[in-house]
Structures are given as structure tokens and as C-alpha cells.
Amino acid sequence: MTVRTHVIDAPSTSGQVGTHYSPWLSGFIESVEYVKAGSNPYTDGVDFTITSDVTGENIWTDTNVNASETVRPRAATCSTAGVASLYAGSGTAVNDRIALGRDRVKIVLAQAGASKNGSFRITVSDE
């Protein structure tokens, strides 16, 4: 198994927003980490939406973030008939890693503060 980490520096604009992209990736998203900058960080309460650029699949959406945070996003699975896969008896969704195939991770910022800094670490595996 090969694991790669890509760091995306994501400064905000004077309009407190920003859109940033990872390089083209193929593999499973293992984790996404927001790293609050040591100097001139995003304003507390930053919002971000992280999706795959080509398919638009949601990877991580968070609001009012004040500190560095790491998530290991998973998506709900379904049968070949399109019916949600559930754990027997409990009705809880079965989740699995999110796969990218020659796609980019798109990061959209809001309420980041004017001309502020932050970064995101995207860890992807090929297994």
C-alpha cells in the first residue's frame, strides 16, 4: 500500500473566501486535516466545504471552525439496486472510504477573514 499526503496552502482573499484545489489524485481518502496557521490564521468561525472537483461528492463540510482538526471521512454505501446498506437490525448506515479516480479535492472557504492563511493535508492511499 502506498500512502501519500498532499498539503494545500489555502489563503483567503480580501473577500474572506477562497477556492483551492489539490493536485490530481487517485486512491482512497484516508484523512483530511485542517491546519490552523501559526501567524495570520483564518478568523475563528471559518466555514469550509470540501468536495471532489469532478464528481462533486462531499468529502467534509464544517462550520464555525476555530482550531486545527482531523477527520477520516466516509460515505454511505448502497446495494446494486440503489438501496442504502444498513447494519442488520440497527438501521445504521454502512460507510466506506471515499475513492477518487483522477480527480482533485476542491476546498471552498467562507468567513475566513480578509487575507488570512490556513492549510489542509489530504492523505490518500492506493489500497
N, C-alpha and C positions, 0 to 999 in steps of 0.2 A: 504494500500500500504506500502510495506517495501522498504526503500532506504538504500543502503549500499555503502560506499566509501572504496576503496582499494588503498593504497599508494604503489607504486612500486619504490623503490630506484634503479636507473639505472646508475651506474658508467660506464665510458668509459674505454676501455683498453689502453694499450700503443700504439695500432694501431689506436687510435682515433675513434673506432667503439664500438659497443656492441649490444647484443641481450638479451632482458629481457622479462619475462612473468608474468602476473597476476596469482592469484590462479584461479582454475576452477570456472566459473561463469555461472549463468542462469538468464536471465532477459533482460531488455531494457537498452541500454547505454544512460544515461541522459546527461552526460558531461565527457570530458577528459580535465584535466588541466596539463600543463607543468609548473613545479615549478623550477625556476632557483635557484640553490644553493646559500646560503649566503657566503660560502667560497669555493674556488676552483671550480667555476661553469664551465659548458661547455664553450668552446670558442664561442664568438659571431659568428653567421653564422651556427650554428648547424642544421643538417637536421635530420628528423625522419620520419619513416613510421610506422604507427600503423594499424594492421590488426587483424582479428580473426585468431587464430592459426589453427583451424581445417578446416574452410571453405576458409580462405584467403581473406574474404570480407574486403574491405578497410574501415577503420574507420576514420583515419585522416592522411594526408600526408602534411608535411610542410617543407619548405627550408629556409635557411638563417635566422633562429630564433635567436633573441638577448635578449628577455625578457620573463618573465612568461606570459602565455596566456591560456585562457579557451575557448573551443569550445563545441558546442552541435551538434554533427554530426548527419546527417540524410541521408537516402539513397533513391534513386528514386524508385517509385513503378510502377507496371505494371498490366495489366489485366491477366486473366487466359489464354489468348492467347499469352501472352508474349509481348503485345503491350504497349509501355510507356503510363502511365496515365498522362494526361495533364489537366490543368485548362482550362475550356471552353473558346475558343476564343483567349486566350493569348499565348498558346503553351508553357507555363511554366510548368516544371515538378512538379508532386505531390510527396512530400517527406514524409517519415515516419521514426520513430526511428529504430535503428539497434538492432535486437534481437540476443542474444546469448543463446544457449542451451547446457549446459555442455561443454563450450569452454573456452579458455583462450585468453586474449588480449596479442598480441605479439608486442613488441616495438623494432625497429631496428634503431640504431643511426649511423650517419655518420658525419664526420667533427666535432666531439665533442671536439677535443683536447685530448692529451695524459693524461690518468689517471685523468679525471675530473668527477664532480658529478652533478647530477640533479635528479629529481623525477617526477613521473606522478601520478595524482589522478584520478582514474576511478570511476565514480558514476553510479550505476546500480539500477534500480527499478524492482519490480516484477509485476507491473501493466502497 
